[in-house]
Amino acid sequence: MTRWSLRTKLVAVTALALLPVAAISGWRAFDDARQAQMRHAEAVSAVSGLAESRYRELMEGSRRLLIAACADEAVQRALAPAATPEDVQRCETYLSQLLHKFPSDYSAAIAVDDRGIARCGSMPRARGMNFSDREVFRLVQQSRTPVVGANVASRLTQQTVIPIAVPVVRDGQFGGMCALGLSMRSLAEQVGSPQSAGSAGVALVDSAGGLLGGDTRATAALPVASRIAAMIESRQSSFAEYGQNGATYDFHVRPLVGETLYAIAAIPSDRSFTALLLDWGEFALILLAMLVVMTAIWLGADRWCVRPLRYIQDFAGRVARGESVTLSPLQPWTPEMASVGARVSEMAAAIASREQELKAGLEQRDHMLREIHHRVKNNLQMISSLLNLQAGEIRSPRIRRFFGDAQNRVLTLSILHRHLYERSSWSLVDFQQFISDLVRQISVARPGIERPTPRYQIRAPIMAVGPDTAIPVGLIVTEAVGRALNHDFSGVAVPEIRIEAVEKADGEAELVIEDNGAETSRAVVGNSARGSFGLTLMSGLAMQLGGEAKISPREGGGTRVVVTFPLPRDEAGHA
């Protein structure tokens, strides 16, 4: 788990204390931005609403104009079944004079009988045209109420118009209709005229997103037609999009005539950096102030707390390594840190004094231990020499061999003590070097026998073992090698004694001593062999180590001794 430093905790506590301030400021900034966005959306909606209101006013005025015109006597007589050419002429004159008063608003006016045949119109060529296939005629015939049709191309002029029609009813029966073609261009100019002195604008589009007219600001701001058509199809009234001029706008769509004519209001999106700064500037300043405060705390904690503590830590580490140093900071400390530094300096001086005392005591102890091991080694060598002298007086080869075995055991202890006082550690010996020296001394101390000298193969790990392990192992090696040297190697091409020690992964060690010589005695070789002090001693020493010894004949001749024993934990750790 990661532990936080002092200055990190200070900065974290400060940030936690300032968190409510940041939260309140952030909420206020968010609320202000939301309110501004709502006002912006209301503004664009109001623009489109104003356009819709103008459209309705224009439609209502056109409807009233058409109703009044259709109720005129000249029009009614022209629609009568017994109308004369003079009646038709008076109707055409009336309708022509009526549209002359609105030259740019309406394209044509016609009066149609119940079969859809034009009886008269503002243009003479309208007479006799069949309008029964027009959608507006069918709607008026079915509903017998005033109808506003979808925008279509006029048959009398080369303009796109919105047909407005009112029914003519006689005696409860449909007798025809009066129709007025509202110019699309005029509608677009009136509905999409500048809404205010601002930058909002309105344009008219069809269901496919095609532009029909409107304010130049809005027409320049419109996105591609496919995007408008997609919004209309999904019935999404408000959306934001890039205009064809590359700027971002907010749009609001309102249907005017069914699902064929739409007014789309456009207003520049208030997403500039200046607007963002106005909405979130106060919050950003508060965050900046918080960052400055936390930075000041971070630097202050580093200057007056962390650096002095690091210096004291480095000073303590150098004192622990035994260096002679004094506490002398490069910059002045606060009184609290200076007091801590003084106490640490006093503690370092006390530790140095005690280390000197301990060092002197350890040197004296080392000298005494080295002297003790040296004297023990000399005494053991003297005993070995006495045994050797005594063996020279003995004529029996069997008893002389017993004296030689005893001499080798004493020599093993002597070599162990030599390794102890020659090493810097008084409790551990180098296992590999100890075995090698032991075998060498046994070979040298062996009395001269006219037999082939075997070759030694020693493989032992480089590890440190204590005397409690080294003494039994050394005696086992002494007994096994001494026994092997008594074997007959005359019939062997390459006489060999192999000693191998292996440390296993489970914390145990395995010691193998084997030779390829022939057994000269009649004793039975095996774990149950009796009558041999050496075999009994090896088994007892293996049990002392907490293991077991297996002695068996070797394939191809010779004897194999395998000792398995656990290594103490402290000795296994020095491997």
N, C-alpha and C positions, 0 to 999 in steps of 0.2 A: 504494500500500500504506500503510495507517495505521500510524504510528509511535507507540509507547507513550511516555508521559511518564515522568519519573523516579519520581514517587510511585506511578504505576500499576505500574511494574515492581517496586518495593519491596513493594507490597501483594500482587502476584502471586507473588513469591518467598515471602513469608510464608505465603500461602494454600497454596502447594505444600508448604512444610515442615510445615504443620499438617494436610495432607490425610490422612496415615496415621492420625493420632489420630482425626480425624473418621470415617474409614472403619472403624476398629476399634470405635469407640463406636457407629456406626450398625449394624454387624453384630451387636454385643451386644444393642442395643435390638430389632433385628429378630428375633434368636433368642429373646429373652425374650418378645416379643409372640407369636411362633409357638408357643412352649412353652405360654404361657397359653391361646392359642386351642385347642391340642391338649388341654390339661387340661379346658377348657370343653366341648369336643366329647366327651371321654371321660366327663365328668360327665353330660351329657344322654343319652349312649348307655347309661351305667350305669343311669340312671333307667328308660329304656325296657326295658333288660334285666331289671331287677328286676320290672317289671310283667309281662314275659313269664314270668319264673320263677314269680310268684304264679299266673299263669294256668295254667301247666302243673301246679303243685301242686294247684290246684283241679280241673283236669280229671282228674288221676290219682286224686284222692280220690273224685271223682264216679264214675269208671270202676269203682273197687274197690267202692264202695257199690252200684252197679248190678249188678255181677257177683254180689256176695253176695246181693242181694235176688232176683235171677233164679234163683239156685240154691236158694232156700228151697223147702220141700216144698209150701207153699200155692200158690206161683206155678206150680210145675211141674205140680201136679195140675190147676190151672185151665186150663193150656194143653194138657192131654191131650185126645184126641178124645172120651173118654168122661167128661168132666168133668160133675159134677152142679151144680145151683144152690148147694148148700152149699159145694162147692169154690170156686166163683166168689165167694161171699160171704166165705169165709175169706181169699181172695186180696185182695179189696178192703179188708178190715179190716187186713190186714197192711201193704199199701202205704200206706194212710191213716195208720196209726200210725207208719210209717217216716218219711213226709214231715212228720209233726207235730213230729218232732225238729228239722227244718230249715225252719221256717215261712217264712223270707225268702229261702232259697237256691234252692229248687226249686218250680216251679209245679204239676207233676203227674208221676205215674208210671203207666205202662200196660204191660200184657202183651198182645202181638199174636200171633195164630196165623200159619201159613204163607201165608194168603191176605190178610193185612193187616187182619183184623177184630179189634178189641179184645175180649179175653175178660174182662179185669178192669182196674181202675184205681183210683187214689187217689180219684177222683171217680166216683160211680155212673153219672153220665150218659155216661161214656166208653165203657160197655159197648155193643158193637155198632157203634161208629164204624169206618169204613173208612179205614185209613191207608196203603193200598197205593200211593196217588199221591204219597206223601211221598218226597222224595229220599233221606232217611236210610234208609227201608225198602228201597229199591232197592240202596243201597250195601251195607247189611248182608247182603241176600240174595245179592249177587254176591260179596262178599269173605269173608263168614262170619267176620269179625273185628270187634272193637269199633270203632265209627265215631262221630266228632263231626260233626254236620251243620252246615249254614249256618244263621244266625239266621233264624227265621221267626216269624210270629204264631201263637200257640197257639190250637187249636180249643177247648180246655177253659177257658182263662182269657183275659182281655183284656191279655195281656202278650206281649212279645217274648222268645222263649226260644232257647236253643241246645240242640238235641236231641242227647242222648247215647244210643247204642243198642248192645246186645250181642246176638249171635245165640243162638238156642236150637237146638241140634243133637241129633237123636235118630237113633241108628243110622247116623250119617254123612249124614243128610238134614236139610235146613233145616226146622225145625219152628216158626219164628216168631222174635220178638225181644222183648226188654224194653227200654223206652225211658224216659228221664228228661229232663224239661224244665228246664234250668238257667236261672234267671231272669236276663235281661240286666241288670236293675237291680242285682241282687246281684253279678253278675260285675263290673260297672263300679265298684261301691263297693269291692269287695275288691281288684281290680287297680289301680284309680286312687286308692286311699287315700293320704293324705299320705306321700310317700316319705321325708321327713326334715323337720328343722326349717327347712330352707331354703325357697326359693321355687319349686322344681321341682314339676311336676304331670303327671298322666297322664290322658288321656281316650280313650274308645273311639269309633271312627268306622267307618262302612261304606265300601265301595269308592267311593261317590259323594261321600265327604267329609261325609256327614251325621253329626251328633253323636248318639251312643247313650247317653252318660253318662260319668261320671268325676269327677275332682277339680275343684272349683269354680275353682281357680286355672288349671288347664289349659283348662277350658271357656271361661273368659273370655279366654284368650290365643290361642285358635285363630283362624287366618285364615279367610277366606271358604271355603265348601265347594268351590267350583270350583278354588281354588288347591290345596287338599289333594288333590282328585281328580287334578289334573294331576301332582302329585308322585308319587302312587301309581301312576298309569298309566306314568310315565317310570321307575318303580322307583328313584327317588331317595330314599334313606333319610334323608339329612340336608339341611336347608335352613334359611335364615333368612328371616323374613317379619314384616311388621307384623301384630300381633293386632288383633282387633276393638276392643280397648280403646285402640288407638293406639300402644302400646309395641312395641318390637322384641324378637323372641324367636328362639331357636334351637330347631328342632324335629328330632325323630328318630322315624321311623316303623318299626314292626315288625309284620309279619303275625302274627295269632294263629290264625285259622281260615281256611285256604286263602287265597282272594282276596276274602273277604267281610267279615272282621272284622280291624281293625287297632288297635294301641295306639300312640298318638302322645304322646310326651313333650315337654313345653315347659319351657324355662328362660329367664329374661330374658337377652338378649344383653348381653355385657360390652363395650358400645361407647360408654359414656358418656365425657364429657370427663375425669372423674376416672381412669377406667381407661386412657384414652389417655395421660394425664399420667404415670401410674405406669409404663406401658410405655416411653414415649419421653421422659420428663422428663429423664433423665440426658443423653441425646443432645442434647436441646434446650438444656440448660445448657451443654454443651460447644460447641455451635454459637454460642450467644450469647457465650461467652467468646472464641471465635475472632473473632467480629464486632467485639467490643470491642477486641481486639488490633489487628486490621486498621484499625479506625477511628482508634486512637491513632497507628498508623504513618502513616496518611494525613494526619492533622492535624499530626503532628510533622514529616513531610517537607515539608508546605506551609509550616509556620512557619519552619523552620530551613534549608530548601533552596530550595523553589520560589519563595517570596516574595523572598529576596535575589537569586536568579538573574533573576527577572522585573525587579527594580529595576535590576540591572546591565544587562539587555537594553534596558530603556527608556533608561537613561543612555547606552549605546552608540549607540542610535538617535538620540537628541538630539544627541550629538556628531557623528554622521555627517551630520545635517542642518545642521551648522554652528552650533548653539546654544552659548552660553557657559554651561556648567553645572558644578557641583561635586558630587562624590559625598558625599551626607549622608543616610544611612538614618535613618528615623524610629525604629527599634527596634534594640537592640544585636544584633550578629551573633555567630555562633560564630567562634572564632579562624581556622578554615580559610576561611570565607566572607569574613571581614574581610581576610585576606591576599589573596584573589582580588580583592576590591574595590580594594585599594590598588594592585595591579598594573594593573588596568584603568584606574584614575584616572591613573597615571603614563603609560600608553599613550595615553590621551586627551590629556594635556598635550603629549606628543611629537607627536601627530598635529596638534593645533591649531597648534603652532609651525611644523611643516612646511607646513601649509596656508597660513599667513601668508606664508611664503617663496615658495611656489608662486604664490599670488595676486599678490604683488608682481611676480614674474617674468612672469606672464601679462598683467598690466596693461601692463608695459613692452613685451611682444611685440605686444599689440593696438595700442598706440600707434604702434609702428614699422610694423606692417602697414597700419594706416589711413593713415599718412603716405606709405608706398610706393604704395599704390593711388591715393591722391589725387594724388601727383606724376605717376604714370603716366597717370592720366586727364587731368591738365592738359597733359602733354606730347603726348598723342594729340590733344587738342583744338587744341593749337598747330599740330601737323602738319596737321590738317584745315583750320585757318584758312589756313596757308601754301598748301595745295593750292587752296583757294578763291581766294586772291589770284592764284596763278599761272594758274588757269583764266580769270580775268578778262582776262588779257593775250592769250589764245589766240582767234583769229578762227575757226578751223575748228570747226564744231558737232560733228563726229565726235570730234575730239581732246578738245574741252571735255566731251563726254559721258563719255569715258574717265576724265578727271580727276574728274568727279562720281562715277563708280562707285568709284574709288579712295578718294575722300573718304568715301563711305558705309561702305566697309569699315573705314576707320580709325575712323569714328564708332561703328561696332558695337563695336569693342574698347574704346573710351572709355566707352560706356554700360555694358559689362560690368564694368569696373573701378569705375565709380561704384556699381553695385549691390553689389559685393563690399565696399567700405569703408563703405557705409551699413547693411549687415546686421550682426547680431551674430555670424553664422557667416562665417568668411573663406573657406570652401570650398564654399558652396552659395549659389545665387541663386534668387529666386522666378521660376519659369519664365513664368508668366502675366504678371506685371508687367514682366519683361524684354522679352518680345515686344511688349507694348503700347507701352512707352517707345521701343523700337527703331523701330516703324512710325511713331510720331508724329515722331521726329527725322528719319527719312528723308523724310517728307512736307514738313516745314518746310525742310529743307536742299535740297530739289529746286528747281532754277532755274525761274523762271517761264515756263511754256509755256502758250500760249493753247489749252488743251484742257479738257474737263469734268473736274472733280475727282471721282475715284471715292470711294465710301463703303466704309469698312473694316468687316468683320465678323470679329471675333477671338474664337475659342473655344479656350481652352487650360485644362487642369486646373491647379488650385492645387497645385503640387508644387515641391520644392527639387531642383535639379540642380547638378552640379559644373561648373567651368569647362571640363573636357574635353568635356562635352556641350554646354554653353551656347555656346561659341565657334563650333563647326561649325554648330550649328543657327542661330545668329544670322547668320552669313555666308550660309547658304543662304536664310534669309528675306530678307536684304538683296538678294541677287542676284535672287531671284524677284520681290520687290516692285519693285525697280528696273527689271526687265525688263517687268513688267506696266504700270508707269507710262509706258513708251514706247509702249504700244499706243494705238490710236485708239478713243476712247469716244464719238466724235461721233454714231455711228449707234445708240447704246444709250440706251434710255429711262432706265434706272437704272444708272449705272456702279457697278461693285462689285468689290472685291477681298476674297476670303474666305480667312482663315487659321484652320485648325482643327488642333489637336493632340489626339490620343486615346491614352490608355494602355490597352493591351489586357490581357486576363487572363493571357496567356502571358508577361508581362514585357517585351513589346515596345511601342514607341510608333510612332504613325503621324502624320506631319506632312503636311497637305494645304494647298497655296497655289494658288488659281485665280482667274482674272478673266474678265470677259465682254467685254473689248475686242478689237479686230481687230488682227492682226499687221501691222506696217507694213513690216518687212523681208522679203526674199525667202528668208531662211534657212529651211531645212527644220526643222520642230519635231519632235523625237523623240529616242529614246535614242541613235540613231546620228548625230545632227546634228553636223556638223563646222564649224569656222571660227568658233565662238563661244566666247570665253574664259569667259563666265558659265556656259554649260552645262557646259563641262569642269570648272569649279571646283565646281559643285554636285555633279556625279558623284563627284569626288575627295573632297569633304567627306563625302558619304554613305558612301563606302567607309571613310573615317577613323572614322566612327561604328560601323562593323561592319555597315552595312546597304546599301541600294541606293536610287537615285533613278530615278523613272520620270517622264519629261516627255512629255506628249502633248497634242494639241489637245482642247479642251473642247467638248462638244456644245453647239451654239447659239452658238459663237464664243468665242475666248479660249484660254488655255493652262492646263493643269492639271499641277501638279508634286506628286508623291506620294513622300515619303521615309519608308522604314520602317527602323527601327534598334532594336536591343535596348537596354534601359535597364540600367545597372549595378545590381547588387543593393543596394548601399547607398543609391543614389538612389531605387530603387523602394521601399525601406522608408520613405523620407521623404515619399512621395506623400500 
